[in-house]
């Protein structure tokens, strides 16, 4: 087979960063030449999939006593039309997703069991992805990453030991594309509401000389967003070179992206606008000299992130294999804001003298920058036996970050030069962990699980408090459990796990310095029949000094947390796959929980009050999802996706004003694949209609309190406020994928 792809237009999508310019440019150039495929014989590595060793140390199996969901690229493909990974995972148990722009493109977020993204450990091929300081994950920096994800596993609860930040609600690990034996290519395009579109090109050379493969992807996603001006322009790339030996697998990967999104993270507080002008965006708003409300056209977030990974997996014998990886991530970018009537002193500016009068405030345009490097190594040694497996692993990672701000324009001239910085701070974080875990069948029907992890974190930062932060944390995280096989279709499991987690940079700024501790108990039953698969899981998660969301936002739209003392999450989750007929498959899930702060204290009207047990913010008691799939004829798939999220509080004081109403959405997904006898192997047509019933809802919001003078002199009164993030009504995406 020959493959001709004209990709001159793709070169304009992504300008490679200098550090990876040669490798990336070479990969792109290979797209425009003729690729020859040859018949290859499957080598001996197929008997033992070394590719999966990349994530073996962090993934759970059917014998691991934790609850998890596996998702493959094939599962995601019919809906992979431009929306981000959190939205694509929305139907999983206990998962709640939201998006700033309202349509699933741009800044999107995911919570699991009420825990937000900063408490969900994410790894890419076993490499930590969470930002070292905020501990969050920003999929906007890796647009269309689902197109390069071979499989994804979501572990709920503490899960098993992994690299990176502590898992306080879930772990999400992604395995990227495997190598291919045969050459091929793929072109995917989609278009939809809000002028959204996605363009993706993938290629693989196949195994050349039975040993080498080069594969890659280029993507561009753009959207104007549902919310006013909430535009997104996401460019991304993925390139990997693979060497396959009889007992060796070496992978070199370079991937990343650039994003420019208009800010929409301020939400909407005005009840009148929420009712009658739901798409209103306050970001960039200012008042001109004539008193007219205007909007700054570059109130944007701009960031570039490039990842470099080198993996070496070696099969030492039938039982032993190893994996070692080196990684480096470079991130740099800023967000730009128009400051209406800013106080010059806050930005290091001297008063401007206008007609002999000192003017100390005026309009400014500022940029807040991040420039950081993250690098390190991960490693594991794996022993596999007919009775189980033993894994020893760990990692060492280092983060060097720079935070600085610039005033790039001032309404009045002052004493500042264009490159001067009104703040200039640095941070350094080192994260070392080592773990050993084993699953072993001690009796015919009983297997035991043990997992011990030691994690050491050092963090130094200035510009956070009056004095520089210099903290060291030593965490010991034990886990243990068992799985008992009742028969060929049923097993039950129980596990206990402890997790510890250090504060984030913003937590220090907000006065919350204590590390958190979690004791997680999980009890479950798995049934695997011919036509029904069922998982039932109960959990009790007891926290000490949990950093719960207060509901409020800081000046850059990031959530604020506070140590809550004692708290817990208690719940039950059930999910199933049911073959109703040979053409109809029903996959429902439900999560019912109670999530409480114990003896929560709050300062109201100048007095400290014990509110007793209160609901933990952003923790709905009921989350239900389902997929009903109909396969009428070969190649045609119709799916109805439903999601219900119960009411939740956006703060921890059970205020009625902090309630976020329950909501339910229904999406319709249609996909039809047909084969041709031409150069194009398959053509897949896909359609996705989101929110079919045009339901008006808000999936996220914020809540805050403030004190002001009360009705009597000298008294203090506490006032409350709330804001919301409206989501889009009915909207659609249509796409076509050609595979060569």
C-alpha positions in Angstrom: 0.0 0.0 0.0 1.2 3.5 -0.8 0.1 6.5 1.2 0.2 10.1 -0.2 -0.7 12.9 2.2 -0.4 16.6 1.3 0.3 18.3 4.6 1.7 21.7 3.7 -1.3 23.4 5.4 -0.5 21.5 8.6 2.8 23.2 9.0 1.0 26.4 9.7 -1.0 24.8 12.6 1.9 24.3 14.9 5.3 26.0 15.0 7.6 23.6 16.9 9.3 24.8 20.0 13.0 25.1 19.7 13.8 22.2 22.0 11.8 19.7 19.9 12.1 21.4 16.5 14.2 18.9 14.8 12.3 15.8 15.9 8.9 17.3 15.3 9.7 18.8 11.9 11.2 15.5 10.8 7.9 13.8 11.8 5.8 16.3 10.0 8.0 16.0 6.9 7.5 12.2 6.8 3.8 12.8 6.3 4.4 14.4 2.9 6.5 11.6 1.5 5.4 8.3 0.2 5.1 5.6 2.8 5.5 1.9 1.9 3.9 -0.8 4.0 5.0 -4.4 3.9 3.6 -7.6 5.2 5.1 -8.2 8.6 5.0 -11.2 10.9 3.9 -10.6 14.5 7.0 -10.8 16.7 7.3 -12.6 19.9 6.5 -9.5 22.0 2.9 -10.0 21.1 2.8 -13.0 23.4 3.7 -10.5 26.2 2.5 -7.0 25.6 5.4 -4.9 26.7 3.5 -1.8 25.7 1.2 -2.3 28.6 4.2 -2.4 31.0 4.2 1.4 30.7 1.2 1.5 33.0 1.3 -1.9 34.7 2.7 -0.4 37.8 -0.1 2.1 38.3 -3.2 0.1 37.0 -5.6 -2.1 38.7 -6.8 -5.5 37.5 -9.8 -7.7 38.2 -7.9 -9.2 41.2 -7.1 -5.8 42.7 -9.5 -4.9 45.5 -10.3 -1.3 44.2 -13.1 0.0 42.1 -12.2 1.1 38.6 -13.5 1.7 35.0 -11.6 1.0 31.8 -12.2 3.0 28.7 -10.7 2.3 25.3 -10.1 4.5 22.3 -12.8 2.6 20.5 -15.3 3.5 23.3 -14.5 7.2 22.9 -14.2 7.3 19.1 -18.0 7.9 18.3 -18.1 10.9 20.6 -14.5 12.2 20.1 -15.6 15.2 18.0 -13.7 18.0 19.8 -14.8 18.0 23.4 -12.2 17.5 26.1 -11.4 14.3 28.0 -13.4 15.2 31.2 -16.5 15.6 29.1 -15.9 12.4 27.3 -15.7 10.6 30.7 -18.9 12.2 32.0 -21.0 9.0 31.9 -18.7 7.1 34.3 -19.8 6.4 37.9 -19.5 9.3 40.4 -18.2 11.6 37.7 -19.4 15.2 37.4 -18.1 17.5 34.7 -18.3 21.1 33.9 -16.9 23.6 31.5 -16.3 27.4 31.5 -17.4 28.0 27.9 -20.5 25.9 28.4 -20.0 23.5 25.4 -17.1 21.2 26.5 -14.3 22.8 24.6 -11.6 24.9 26.4 -11.4 24.8 30.1 -13.2 21.7 31.3 -13.2 20.1 34.8 -14.0 16.8 36.4 -15.0 15.8 39.9 -15.1 12.3 41.2 -16.9 11.5 44.5 -17.0 15.3 45.0 -13.2 15.6 44.7 -12.0 18.1 42.1 -9.2 17.8 39.6 -6.5 18.9 42.1 -7.3 15.8 44.1 -7.4 13.4 41.2 -4.0 11.9 40.4 -3.4 11.9 36.6 -0.6 10.1 34.9 0.3 9.8 31.2 2.1 6.5 30.5 2.9 6.5 34.2 4.4 10.0 34.2 2.7 12.5 36.6 0.6 15.2 34.8 -0.8 17.2 37.7 0.7 20.6 38.0 3.2 20.5 40.9 2.0 23.6 42.6 -1.8 23.9 41.9 -2.0 20.0 41.7 -4.7 20.6 39.0 -4.9 19.1 35.5 -5.5 21.4 32.5 -6.6 19.3 29.5 -6.9 22.6 27.5 -3.1 22.4 27.2 -3.4 19.0 25.4 -6.2 19.5 22.9 -7.6 16.4 21.3 -5.5 14.1 23.5 -8.2 11.5 23.4 -7.2 10.9 19.8 -3.8 9.6 21.0 -5.1 7.7 24.1 -5.1 3.9 23.6 -6.9 3.3 26.9 -7.8 5.1 30.1 -8.4 3.7 33.6 -10.3 5.7 36.3 -9.8 4.3 39.8 -12.2 5.7 42.4 -11.0 6.3 45.9 -7.3 6.2 46.9 -6.7 3.3 44.4 -3.2 1.8 44.1 0.1 3.5 44.5 1.1 5.7 41.7 3.5 8.5 40.8 2.8 12.1 41.5 0.3 13.9 43.7 -1.8 12.1 46.3 -5.1 10.6 45.1 -7.8 12.0 47.3 -10.8 11.1 45.2 -9.6 9.2 42.2 -6.7 8.3 39.9 -6.8 8.6 36.1 -4.1 7.0 34.1 -3.8 7.2 30.3 -1.9 4.9 28.0 -1.1 6.5 24.7 -1.2 4.8 21.3 0.6 1.5 20.9 2.7 0.8 17.9 1.2 -0.5 14.7 2.4 -3.3 12.5 1.0 -1.8 9.3 1.3 1.6 7.8 -1.7 3.8 7.8 -3.2 7.2 8.2 -6.3 8.9 9.4 -8.0 12.2 8.7 -10.9 13.3 10.9 -12.9 16.5 10.7 -15.9 17.7 12.6 -18.0 20.8 12.7 -20.8 22.0 15.0 -22.6 24.6 17.1 -20.9 27.8 18.1 -18.6 27.6 15.1 -16.8 24.7 16.6 -14.6 22.5 14.5 -11.8 19.9 14.9 -9.3 18.8 12.3 -7.0 15.8 13.0 -4.5 14.0 10.9 -2.7 10.8 12.1 -0.1 8.6 10.5 2.0 5.6 11.2 4.8 4.1 9.1 4.1 0.6 10.5 7.0 -1.5 11.7 9.8 -0.9 9.3 12.3 -3.9 9.1 10.1 -5.5 11.8 11.6 -3.1 14.3 11.0 0.6 13.9 7.8 2.7 13.8 7.2 6.4 13.6 3.7 7.7 14.3 2.1 11.0 14.9 -0.9 13.3 15.1 -1.6 17.0 14.4 -4.9 18.6 15.6 -6.6 21.9 15.6 -9.7 22.6 17.6 -11.5 26.0 17.6 -14.8 27.2 19.0 -16.5 30.4 19.8 -18.1 28.9 22.9 -21.6 29.1 24.2 -20.7 31.9 26.6 -20.0 35.3 25.0 -16.5 35.6 23.7 -15.5 32.3 25.4 -13.5 31.3 22.3 -10.9 28.6 22.2 -8.1 27.9 19.7 -6.2 24.7 20.6 -3.3 23.4 18.5 -1.7 20.1 19.5 0.7 17.5 18.3 1.8 14.0 19.2 4.8 12.2 17.8 6.4 8.9 18.9 9.2 6.7 17.7 9.2 3.1 18.7 11.8 0.3 18.6 10.4 -3.2 19.0 12.8 -6.0 19.8 12.1 -9.6 20.8 12.3 -8.6 24.5 12.7 -4.9 24.3 10.4 -1.9 23.7 11.7 1.6 23.5 9.4 4.6 23.0 10.4 8.2 22.5 7.4 10.6 22.7 7.0 14.3 22.1 3.6 15.8 22.5 2.0 19.0 23.6 0.0 22.0 22.4 -0.8 25.7 22.6 -4.0 27.2 23.7 -5.6 30.6 23.5 -8.9 30.9 25.3 -10.9 33.9 26.1 -11.5 34.0 29.8 -14.9 32.8 31.1 -14.0 31.7 34.6 -15.8 34.6 36.4 -19.2 33.1 36.0 -22.4 35.1 36.3 -23.8 36.6 39.5 -26.5 38.8 38.2 -29.9 36.9 38.7 -31.6 39.0 36.0 -28.9 38.1 33.4 -28.9 34.5 34.5 -32.6 34.4 33.7 -32.6 36.4 30.5 -29.0 36.7 29.2 -27.4 33.4 30.2 -24.4 33.8 27.8 -23.3 37.1 29.3 -19.6 37.2 30.2 -18.2 39.8 32.6 -14.6 39.0 31.7 -12.9 41.9 30.0 -15.7 44.4 31.0 -14.7 48.0 31.6 -16.3 51.5 31.3 -14.9 53.9 28.8 -14.6 57.7 29.2 -18.1 58.3 28.0 -19.5 55.8 30.5 -20.2 53.1 28.1 -19.7 49.4 29.0 -17.1 47.8 26.7 -15.1 44.6 26.6 -11.4 44.2 26.1 -10.8 42.0 23.1 -7.7 40.2 24.4 -8.9 39.1 27.9 -7.3 35.8 27.1 -5.4 32.9 28.6 -2.3 31.9 26.6 -0.2 28.8 27.3 2.2 26.4 25.7 3.1 23.0 27.1 5.5 20.5 25.6 6.1 17.0 26.9 9.1 14.7 26.3 9.1 11.1 27.4 11.5 8.2 26.9 10.4 4.7 28.0 12.5 1.5 28.0 10.6 -1.7 28.8 12.6 -4.9 29.0 11.4 -8.5 29.3 14.1 -10.2 31.3 12.4 -13.6 31.4 9.0 -15.2 31.3 8.3 -13.8 34.7 10.4 -10.6 35.0 10.1 -7.3 33.2 11.3 -3.8 33.9 10.4 -0.3 32.8 12.3 2.9 33.3 11.3 6.3 32.0 12.8 9.8 31.7 10.5 12.8 31.2 10.7 16.6 30.8 7.8 19.1 30.5 8.2 22.7 29.5 5.3 25.1 30.2 5.1 28.8 29.6 2.3 31.3 29.2 0.2 34.1 30.7 -3.2 35.5 31.0 -3.9 39.1 30.1 -6.4 41.3 31.9 -7.8 44.8 31.5 -7.8 46.4 35.0 -10.5 49.1 35.2 -9.5 51.9 37.7 -6.6 50.0 39.2 -4.7 51.3 42.2 -1.2 52.1 40.8 0.5 51.3 44.1 -0.6 47.6 43.8 1.4 47.4 40.6 4.5 49.3 41.7 3.6 52.4 39.8 4.1 56.0 41.0 1.2 58.4 40.8 1.0 60.2 37.4 1.0 64.0 37.5 -1.8 65.3 35.3 -2.1 69.1 35.1 -0.2 69.3 38.4 -2.5 66.8 40.1 -1.3 63.4 41.3 -3.4 60.6 39.9 -3.0 57.3 41.8 -5.5 55.1 39.8 -6.3 54.4 36.2 -6.8 51.7 33.7 -4.0 49.1 33.1 -3.4 46.0 31.1 -1.5 43.3 32.9 0.0 39.9 32.2 0.5 37.3 34.8 3.1 34.8 33.7 4.1 31.2 34.5 7.3 29.7 33.2 8.1 26.3 34.5 10.2 23.1 34.0 9.2 19.7 35.3 11.5 16.7 34.9 12.4 13.4 36.5 12.3 9.6 36.2 9.9 6.8 37.0 10.8 3.1 37.2 9.3 -0.3 38.1 10.3 -3.9 38.3 7.5 -6.4 37.7 7.4 -10.1 38.6 4.5 -12.0 37.1 3.5 -15.5 38.3 0.6 -17.8 37.8 -0.5 -16.9 41.3 -0.1 -13.2 41.1 2.4 -10.4 40.6 4.8 -8.2 42.6 5.8 -4.7 41.6 8.5 -2.5 42.9 8.5 1.0 41.6 8.9 4.7 42.3 9.9 8.0 40.8 11.8 11.2 41.4 10.5 14.5 40.0 11.6 18.1 40.2 9.6 21.3 39.5 11.2 24.7 38.9 8.7 27.5 38.5 8.7 31.2 37.9 5.7 33.5 38.6 5.9 37.1 37.4 3.7 39.9 36.4 4.0 42.8 33.9 2.1 46.0 33.2 2.1 46.2 29.4 -0.1 49.3 29.1 -1.1 52.2 31.4 -3.8 54.8 30.9 -1.3 57.3 32.3 2.4 57.3 31.7 4.4 56.5 34.8 7.7 55.2 36.0 7.5 51.7 34.6 9.3 50.3 31.6 7.7 47.6 29.4 9.8 44.7 30.8 9.6 45.6 34.4 7.9 43.1 36.7 5.6 44.2 39.5 6.1 40.8 41.1 8.7 38.1 40.5 8.5 34.9 42.5 10.1 31.5 42.2 9.2 28.0 43.4 10.9 24.6 43.6 9.3 21.3 44.5 10.9 17.9 44.7 8.7 14.7 44.9 10.3 11.3 45.5 8.3 8.1 46.1 9.0 4.4 46.2 6.5 1.7 46.5 6.1 -2.1 46.6 2.8 -3.8 45.9 1.7 -7.4 45.4 -1.4 -9.4 44.5 -1.0 -13.0 45.4 -3.3 -16.0 45.4 -2.8 -17.6 48.8 -5.7 -20.0 48.6 -7.6 -21.4 45.6 -10.2 -18.7 45.9 -8.5 -16.1 48.0 -5.9 -13.5 46.8 -4.3 -10.9 49.1 -3.2 -7.4 48.1 -0.6 -5.3 49.8 0.8 -2.0 48.9 3.3 0.2 50.7 4.4 3.6 49.6 6.8 6.2 51.0 6.6 9.7 49.6 8.8 12.6 50.4 8.0 16.1 49.2 10.0 19.3 49.6 8.6 22.7 48.7 10.2 26.1 48.6 8.5 29.2 47.4 8.6 32.9 47.8 5.9 35.5 47.1 3.3 33.3 48.9 3.5 34.6 52.4 5.4 37.3 54.2 8.2 34.8 54.7 9.3 32.2 52.1 7.7 28.8 52.3 10.2 26.0 53.1 8.4 22.8 53.9 9.2 19.1 54.0 6.6 16.3 54.1 7.2 12.6 54.8 4.2 10.5 53.9 3.7 6.8 54.5 0.8 5.3 52.6 -0.1 1.7 53.3 -2.8 -0.2 51.5 -4.1 -3.8 52.0 -7.0 -5.9 51.0 -8.3 -9.2 49.6 -10.3 -10.6 46.7 -12.4 -13.7 47.3 -13.6 -15.7 44.2 -17.0 -17.2 44.9 -17.2 -18.9 41.5 -16.3 -18.3 37.9 -18.7 -15.3 37.7 -18.6 -13.7 41.2 -15.9 -12.2 43.4 -16.0 -9.9 46.4 -13.2 -7.6 47.7 -12.3 -5.4 50.5 -9.5 -2.9 50.9 -8.1 -0.3 53.2 -5.9 2.5 52.0 -4.3 5.6 53.5 -3.3 8.7 51.5 -1.6 11.9 52.6 -1.4 15.1 50.6 0.5 18.3 50.9 -1.1 21.8 50.6 -1.1 23.6 47.3 0.5 27.0 46.6 -2.8 28.8 46.9 -3.6 27.0 50.2 -0.5 28.6 51.7 -1.7 32.0 50.4 -5.1 31.4 52.0 -3.6 30.4 55.4 -4.3 26.6 55.1 -0.9 25.0 55.8 -1.8 21.5 57.1 -1.3 18.4 55.1 -4.4 16.2 54.6 -4.9 12.6 55.6 -7.4 10.1 54.2 -8.4 6.6 55.4 -10.3 4.9 52.7 -12.3 1.7 53.1 -13.8 -0.1 50.0 -16.1 -3.1 49.9 -17.2 -4.5 46.5 -18.8 -7.3 44.5 -18.1 -8.1 40.9 -20.3 -10.3 38.7 -19.4 -11.2 35.2 -22.0 -13.3 33.4 -22.5 -14.0 29.7 -25.0 -11.1 29.2 -24.7 -9.1 32.4 -21.6 -7.6 34.1 -22.2 -5.8 37.4 -20.0 -4.0 39.9 -21.3 -2.9 43.3 -19.0 -0.9 45.6 -19.4 0.7 49.0 -16.9 3.1 50.4 -16.2 5.1 53.6 -13.6 7.8 53.2 -12.6 9.5 56.5 -10.5 12.7 56.2 -8.4 14.6 58.7 -7.8 18.3 57.8 -9.4 17.8 54.4 -8.9 20.9 52.2 -12.5 21.4 51.1 -13.7 24.0 48.6 -15.1 27.1 50.3 -17.0 27.9 47.2 -15.3 31.2 46.7 -12.8 32.1 43.9 -9.6 34.1 44.1 -8.8 37.1 41.8 -7.9 34.8 38.9 -10.9 32.5 39.1 -9.3 29.7 41.0 -11.2 28.0 43.8 -10.3 28.7 47.4 -10.0 25.8 49.9 -9.9 25.6 53.7 -8.9 22.9 56.2 -12.2 21.5 57.5 -10.9 19.4 60.4 -12.8 16.0 60.4 -14.9 15.0 57.5 -16.1 11.9 55.7 -17.7 10.6 52.5 -19.9 7.5 52.7 -21.5 6.0 49.6 -22.4 3.2 47.4 -21.7 2.9 43.6 -23.2 0.5 41.1 -22.5 0.1 37.4 -23.5 -2.6 34.9 -23.3 -3.6 31.3 -26.5 -5.5 30.3 -27.1 -7.1 26.9 -30.8 -6.8 26.6 -30.7 -8.4 23.2 -28.0 -9.1 20.7 -28.6 -5.6 19.4 -29.4 -3.5 22.5 -26.9 -2.9 25.3 -27.7 -1.0 28.4 -24.9 0.5 30.7 -26.4 2.2 33.8 -24.6 3.5 36.8 -25.6 5.1 40.1 -23.8 6.7 43.0 -25.5 7.5 46.3 -23.5 9.2 49.0 -23.5 11.4 52.0 -20.6 13.9 52.4 -20.1 15.7 55.7 -17.9 18.1 57.6 -18.0 17.2 61.3 -18.5 20.1 63.7 -17.8 22.7 61.1 -17.1 26.2 62.5 -17.9 29.4 60.8 -17.6 33.1 61.6 -21.0 34.7 61.2 -22.0 38.2 62.2 -18.7 38.5 64.1 -19.2 35.4 66.2 -17.6 31.9 65.8 -20.4 29.4 65.5 -20.4 25.6 65.5 -22.7 24.6 62.7 -22.5 20.9 63.5 -22.3 18.5 60.6 -22.6 20.3 57.3 -22.5 19.1 53.7 -19.1 19.2 51.9 -19.2 21.7 49.1 -19.7 20.4 45.5 -20.6 16.9 46.7 -24.0 15.9 45.3 -25.7 13.0 47.1 -27.0 11.4 43.9 -25.2 11.0 40.6 -26.7 8.7 37.9 -25.6 8.0 34.4 -26.4 5.6 31.6 -25.7 4.7 28.0 -28.4 2.8 25.9 -26.8 1.5 22.7 -28.6 0.1 19.7 -26.8 -1.8 17.0 -29.4 -2.3 14.3 -27.1 -3.3 11.5 -23.4 -3.9 11.1 -21.4 -0.7 11.4 -24.3 1.4 12.7 -24.4 2.5 16.4 -27.0 4.7 18.1 -26.5 5.7 21.7 -28.6 7.6 24.2 -26.5 9.1 27.0 -28.2 10.3 30.2 -26.8 12.1 33.2 -28.5 13.2 36.4 -26.7 15.2 39.1 -28.5 15.9 42.3 -28.5 19.2 44.1 -25.3 20.2 45.8 -24.1 23.0 48.0 -21.4 25.3 46.7 -20.2 26.1 50.3 -19.8 24.3 53.5 -22.3 26.2 55.7 -25.5 24.8 54.2 -26.7 28.2 53.1 -29.8 28.1 50.8 -28.1 30.7 48.6 -25.3 28.3 48.0 -27.4 25.5 46.6 -26.8 24.4 43.0 -30.0 22.9 41.6 -30.1 19.3 40.4 -30.0 18.8 36.6 -30.4 16.1 34.0 -29.1 16.0 30.4 -29.6 13.6 27.5 -27.2 13.3 24.6 -27.7 11.4 21.3 -24.7 9.9 19.6 -24.9 8.2 16.1 -22.0 6.6 14.4 -21.9 4.6 11.1 -18.7 2.9 9.8 -18.5 1.3 6.4 -15.7 -0.3 4.5 -14.6 0.5 1.0 -12.5 -1.4 -1.6 -10.4 1.6 -2.3 -7.3 3.4 -0.9 -9.6 4.5 2.0 -10.2 1.4 4.2 -13.1 2.8 6.3 -15.2 5.9 6.4 -16.9 6.7 9.7 -19.7 9.3 10.0 -20.5 10.5 13.5 -23.0 12.8 15.0 -23.5 14.1 18.6 -26.5 16.1 19.8 -25.9 17.4 23.3 -28.7 18.3 25.7 -31.3 17.0 23.3 -34.2 18.5 25.4 -32.6 22.0 25.5 -32.6 22.0 29.3 -31.3 25.2 31.0 -28.9 24.3 33.8 -25.8 25.3 35.6 -23.3 22.6 36.4 -20.9 24.7 38.5 -20.8 27.9 40.4 -19.3 29.6 43.4 -20.4 31.0 46.8 -18.8 33.5 49.1 -19.4 35.5 52.2 -18.1 38.8 53.4 -18.5 41.0 56.5 -19.6 44.6 56.6 -21.0 47.0 59.2 -24.3 45.8 60.6 -27.5 47.7 61.2 -26.3 49.1 64.5 -23.0 51.0 65.0 -20.1 48.8 65.7 -21.9 45.6 64.7 -20.8 43.2 62.0 -23.1 41.5 59.6 -22.2 38.6 57.2 -23.5 38.8 53.7 -23.6 36.1 51.1 -23.2 36.0 47.3 -23.2 33.4 44.6 -22.3 33.0 40.9 -23.0 30.3 38.3 -21.7 28.8 35.1 -24.5 28.3 32.6 -24.2 25.4 30.2 -25.3 25.2 26.6 -28.8 24.2 25.5 -29.2 21.8 22.6 -26.1 21.8 20.4 -24.5 19.4 17.9 -21.2 18.2 16.4 -20.9 16.3 13.1 -17.8 14.5 12.0 -16.2 12.2 9.4 -13.2 10.0 9.8 -11.3 8.4 6.9 -8.8 5.6 7.7 -6.2 4.6 5.1 
